[in-house]
Amino acid sequence: MRKLIALFICITTSTVCSAQLFTREKVQNNQNMDKQSLSWGYYFGTNNLDYKIDYNDNKGDIETVKSFGFNVGLVGDIRVNDNINFRLEPGLIISARTLNYPENFFEGIPADDLNKSDFLREVKSTYIYIPLLMRLSTDRINNFKPFITLGIATSLNLSSNEQNPEDNSGGEFRTTKSTQFYDIGFGIDFYLEWFKFTPSIRGIFALNDELVKDVDPNSPWTGNINSMKTRGIFINFTFR
C-alpha cells in the first residue's frame, strides 16, 4: 500500500511541475470545462485489495498475499455548482488474492491427510464496480483543483462461485456474487491545454460478509471465520 501511495505522489508531483503550478503563471486552460451540466470521461488504474477477516476463536491470522490488479471504466459527471458534483463511475476491477492458512486451523486433522495445497486458497475476483460519488472540491487555483470524494458502491463479482455445489473439501473457496462498499478518496484536477487529467487515490471498504461457508460447520477453512470483507485502495487516472 505504501508503494502505491508513493507512486501516486510521484506522478502527481511530476504533473504539477510540468504544468508550472509553482510559478506565477496565471493563464487558465479550458476555462469553460467545468461549466457543463453533464460531462463524460474515462479512467484506468491499478488496485491493491485485501481482506478484513474476523474470527470466532483466536487460532492465528490468515495471511492475505496481495497483488496489483487493474481498473478501467467510464465517468459520468453531473455538476451541481462550482464545488459539488455527483459522479457515476461504472468500471471493471480485476484482482487476485491468496489466502495462506496457519497450521492451527487444521488441529485434529492428521498430518498425513493434509497436502501443501490445503493451506493455500487463491481468490480471483472480477468485479463490475458501480460507485455513486459526491465530489467536494475547492475553488480552482490557476490550472488545478483539489477535491475529496465520498460515496457508496455496489458490485457484481463475475468470478464468484457462490452457486458451486463443491466447497473447500473439493478445493473450491467460495465468495458471494454481490457486494456493497463505501468509497472515500481524494485527488487533483489538472487543466491541461486540450483536456483535464485527474489522478486520484481511493479507499474501498465492503459492508457485507463475502464468505460462503462450507457445508461442514467445522470446516478448517471457514468454520473459524465470522466474516470476511474486502478492503483496499484504487489509484485511478481520469481523462475528460
Residue pairs with C-beta under 8 A, 6 or more apart in sequence:
1 48
1 233
4 46
4 48
4 201
4 233
4 235
5 201
5 233
7 235
8 199
8 201
8 235
11 199
11 237
12 188
12 199
15 190
15 197
15 199
16 22
16 144
16 190
19 143
19 144
19 190
19 192
21 142
21 143
21 144
25 142
25 143
26 142
28 140
28 142
28 143
28 191
29 143
29 191
29 192
29 193
30 191
30 192
30 193
30 195
30 196
33 39
33 191
33 196
33 240
34 79
34 82
34 140
35 79
36 79
37 78
37 79
38 76
38 77
38 78
38 79
39 76
39 77
39 79
39 240
40 74
40 75
40 76
40 77
40 240
41 74
41 75
41 77
41 196
41 238
41 239
41 240
42 72
42 73
42 74
42 75
42 238
42 239
43 71
43 72
43 73
43 74
43 75
43 89
43 91
43 236
43 237
43 238
43 239
44 70
44 71
44 72
44 73
44 236
44 237
45 70
45 71
45 72
45 234
45 235
45 236
45 237
46 68
46 69
46 70
46 71
46 234
46 235
47 68
47 69
47 70
47 71
47 93
47 95
47 232
47 233
47 234
47 235
48 66
48 67
48 68
48 69
48 232
48 233
49 66
49 69
49 95
49 97
49 125
49 230
49 231
49 232
50 64
50 66
50 97
50 230
50 231
50 232
51 62
51 64
51 97
51 99
51 228
51 229
51 230
51 231
52 205
52 206
52 228
52 229
52 230
52 231
53 61
53 62
53 64
53 225
53 227
53 228
53 229
54 225
54 226
54 227
54 228
55 61
55 224
55 225
55 226
56 223
56 224
56 225
56 226
57 224
59 102
59 104
59 105
59 107
59 224
60 102
60 104
60 105
61 102
62 99
62 100
62 101
62 102
62 105
62 225
63 99
63 100
63 102
64 97
64 98
64 99
64 100
65 97
65 98
65 99
65 100
66 97
66 232
67 95
67 96
67 97
67 98
69 93
69 94
69 95
69 96
70 93
70 94
71 91
71 92
71 93
71 94
71 129
71 234
71 236
72 91
72 92
73 89
73 90
73 91
73 92
73 129
74 89
74 90
74 91
75 87
75 88
75 89
75 238
75 240
76 87
76 88
76 89
77 85
77 86
77 87
77 240
78 85
78 86
78 87
79 85
80 86
82 137
82 139
82 140
83 136
83 137
83 138
83 139
84 134
84 135
84 136
84 137
85 134
85 135
85 137
86 132
86 133
86 134
86 135
87 131
87 132
87 133
87 134
87 135
87 149
87 151
88 130
88 131
88 132
88 133
89 130
89 131
89 133
90 128
90 129
90 130
91 128
91 129
91 130
92 126
92 127
92 128
92 129
93 125
93 126
93 127
93 128
93 129
93 155
93 234
94 125
94 126
94 127
95 124
95 125
95 127
95 232
96 122
96 123
96 124
96 125
97 122
97 123
97 125
98 120
98 121
98 122
98 123
99 120
99 121
99 122
99 123
99 173
100 119
100 120
101 118
101 119
101 120
101 121
101 220
101 221
103 119
105 220
105 221
105 224
106 114
106 118
106 119
106 220
109 220
117 171
121 168
121 173
121 221
122 173
123 173
123 175
124 159
125 157
125 159
125 175
125 230
126 157
126 158
126 159
127 155
127 156
127 157
127 158
127 179
128 155
128 156
128 158
129 153
129 155
129 181
130 153
130 154
130 155
131 151
131 152
131 153
131 181
131 183
132 151
132 152
132 153
133 149
133 150
133 151
133 183
134 149
134 150
134 151
135 147
135 148
135 149
136 147
136 148
136 149
136 150
137 145
137 146
137 147
137 148
137 189
138 145
138 146
138 147
139 145
140 189
140 191
143 190
143 191
143 192
144 188
144 189
144 190
144 191
145 188
145 189
145 191
146 186
146 187
146 188
146 189
147 186
147 187
147 188
147 189
148 184
148 185
148 186
149 183
149 184
149 185
149 186
149 187
149 200
149 202
150 183
150 184
151 182
151 183
151 184
152 180
152 181
152 182
152 183
153 180
153 181
153 182
153 183
153 204
154 178
154 179
154 180
154 181
155 178
155 179
155 180
155 181
156 177
156 178
157 175
157 176
157 177
157 178
157 179
160 174
160 175
160 176
160 177
161 172
161 174
161 175
162 174
162 175
162 176
162 177
162 212
164 172
164 174
166 172
167 174
167 212
167 214
167 215
167 216
167 219
167 222
168 174
168 214
168 219
168 221
168 222
169 214
169 215
169 216
169 219
173 221
174 211
174 212
175 210
175 211
175 212
175 228
176 208
176 209
176 210
176 211
176 212
179 206
179 207
179 208
179 210
179 230
180 206
180 207
180 208
181 204
181 205
181 206
181 207
181 230
182 204
182 205
182 207
183 202
183 203
183 204
183 205
184 202
184 203
185 200
185 201
185 202
185 203
185 234
186 200
186 201
187 198
187 199
187 200
187 201
187 238
188 198
188 199
188 200
189 196
189 197
189 198
190 196
190 197
190 198
190 199
195 239
195 240
196 239
196 240
197 237
197 238
197 239
198 237
198 238
198 239
198 240
199 235
199 236
199 237
199 238
200 234
200 235
200 236
200 237
200 238
201 233
201 234
201 235
201 236
202 233
202 234
202 235
202 236
203 231
203 232
203 233
203 234
204 230
204 231
204 232
204 233
204 234
205 229
205 230
205 231
206 229
206 230
206 231
207 229
208 229
209 227
209 228
209 229
210 228
210 229
210 230
211 222
211 225
211 227
211 228
212 222
213 219
213 222
213 223
214 221
214 222
214 223
216 223
217 223
